[in-house]
Amino acid sequence: MAMARQARALQQSRLWEEGLGVVEVKIRRSSHVRQYTRNPARRRIGDVGKQAPKSTYRSAEPPRSLTEHVDRKRVLSVTDLVAGSWCEYAYLYNVLAQSHLPLPLRPSSITTPEGNVLTPSWAKLQQREEIMQRGAEVHDVLERQVQPIRVEFRLVTPGDRWALQLLQFASGIAAARNSGCAREIPVFGYVHGRLVRGVIDEIRRQTSTLQLSDTKTRKSWRLPTEADQIQAKLQLMLYKRLADGLYLGITGQETKYMDRYAEPVVLQDLCASLNLDIDSPLSTEFTEDVRTMIETTSTPWSLSEVSSLTLRTIFALARQALDQNATIHIRNRLEIAYVRPDQDATPVGSSLFDAQPELLQDYLDKVFLLFDGLRAPEGVGIQATRRCESCAWREGCEWRERQANKALAKTQTCIVQTSVASDDSLWDEFDIPEQQLTLLDW
């Protein structure tokens, strides 16, 4: 039974990579809030009980380096870009260990680019999985508070998937503006010439602007230190950059607080990079589900507009949804909301900060040097070594070993220098002419 669950999890992981399967849509019928999230426990309608087609499977061969990992991916995730800010060695090891797979399906050991074979602490990996699961449950609680109703969307082609994300983004922004709050809003766009995607936890209306917020679960009642919040801050700043670029690409409108590095998402360029036909009809199943959504919920669209859907018409529908409002400004002030990992998602506190486009750009420049193999990864500094305590790769970590050797060499050098200095001071104590030194009796 357990193996069957693991196999299904692996299948869903691969379906997710291909953009196929069934997704759930959370809807509040009295408003425009329509958020779409993937249900990893379900398969494509019609394929229940059947093995997924072999074409949906990707190579299970682990990558040999970060460069190979990045080159394999047509679309990077926000996590790919910010995970290394905690520890680049931990990120490297997790990539080599295929951490996106269920634990039983991961390799028992990894071989690093330096040729070392490392074995993780499976107890710590299991603990990490449990933390992630509790975090997912908390997010589900928060989602249900805003979007309690769920419906399914069938994604048959890659074009369906990107069409859905465009509708998600447009309806989510409009919902936050009209109803005050929306959750699980996907964003995507270009960063350093690479297509990147992510999902914003929450967008809330603040007077005439919208504020992005990311929810983090935390056991402690105290907020993390400033240093430990860096990853979450970079994540939110990148979400804002992607949202700004997507909004600019859809509407053609620049906003007051727009990130100066945001690149507009041009539909023709997007389709070219993904090898999609901009005017090819989307699947019948997807079109039927869009029509069902319009019939049963409050949307800015009508049935006559979805008789035949293509990516071009979807882009026009997204523009229509956003153009119904005045220019929407996503404010520069961002929020990290910390909650307890309990069934009520009890608030712990929040951290407010301003987006810093220059800081984010400098960070991304450094990240892509790493991805391109132009620099070596860096581990934690001496002041952050407590992060190693929960790391599954602590034993055998190449960074820790290297730093320990450096510290040992430095200590030995200091001992030698101290010894030499002591000898010199001893000679200084003798007030004896140099010509008389030969007369000393040792």
Secondary structure, DSSP 8 states (H G I E B T S, - for coil): -HHHHHHHHHHHHHHHHHT-EEEEEEE-TTSS-EEEEE-TT---TT-TTS---GGG-------SSHHHHHHH-SSEEHHHHHGGGT-HHHHHHHHHTTTTS-GGGS-S-EE-TTS-EE---HHHHHHHHHHHHHHHHHHHHHHHHH--EEEEEEE-SHHHHHHHHHHHHHHHHHHHHHHSEEEEEEEEEEETTEEEEEEEEEEEEETTEEEEEEEEE-SSSS---TGGGHHHHHHHHHHHHHHHHHHHHHH----TT--TT-----HHHHHHHHT--TTS---HHHHHHHHHHHHHS--S--GGGGSS--HHHHHHHHHHHHHTSS--EE-SEEEEEEE-SSTT--EEEEEEEE--HHHHHHHHHHHHHHHTTSS------GGGGGGGGG-TT-TT-HHHHHHHHHHHHHHHHHHHHHHHHHHHHHHHH----GGGGGG---
